[in-house]
């Protein structure tokens, strides 16, 4: 078993990690710490194998917290900022997860932790053991837990993306590129600079457009080959 704690000042981040971790039987949740000082106090009396660590926290940052540890467990940084990745790896972290991250990306990071052969699990096996893959998508101050199978297609919308689901539309403040990193490549395909679609939801490919549930999505010239490969 890998005993882990979460050090992050955002409750939603704790919820995401714990939800993902419940699908991996070898991860054992120990404690939620909402600042570095709380984590220092806990670690002075308890030992853990892994820390999921945020960087941007009040009073003491995640990186400064790492520097203060005399005996460092394995660390996976979970941050909304990519600027600290290099410094993080210089502090011997295992991986750097850029929020929001998918379940697949989470499993890939956890698999870098050295455990016995009887407990290590591959990304594919983890996904198969999960009842249905989901991602968290932020809308305003809310986090929607969305089934991948419910996504029809995604449209770039300035500095936002519009996720067209089977029953509603969600507008999230992130780019199409950042969302693409959360979605598995074998299930979603970029067909235009402004559109990404669920392969399973495609009903018709005709000329330079794709039809999904009465929506007509354009196929960009740069992405025509991607779409053509689907029909080969």
Secondary structure as UniProt FT lines:
FT   STRAND          2..7
FT   HELIX           11..21
FT   TURN            22..23
FT   TURN            25..26
FT   STRAND          27..33
FT   HELIX           36..43
FT   TURN            44..45
FT   STRAND          50..53
FT   HELIX           62..68
FT   STRAND          74..79
FT   TURN            83..84
FT   HELIX           85..90
FT   TURN            91..92
FT   STRAND          95..98
FT   HELIX           103..110
FT   TURN            111..112
FT   TURN            117..119
FT   HELIX           123..129
FT   STRAND          134..139
FT   TURN            140..141
FT   STRAND          142..147
FT   HELIX           148..150
FT   STRAND          151..157
FT   TURN            158..159
FT   STRAND          160..165
FT   STRAND          169..172
FT   HELIX           176..180
FT   TURN            181..182
FT   TURN            185..187
FT   STRAND          188..192
FT   TURN            193..194
FT   STRAND          195..198
FT   HELIX           199..201
FT   STRAND          204..206
FT   TURN            207..208
FT   STRAND          209..212
FT   TURN            213..214
FT   STRAND          215..218
FT   HELIX           221..223
FT   HELIX           224..230
//
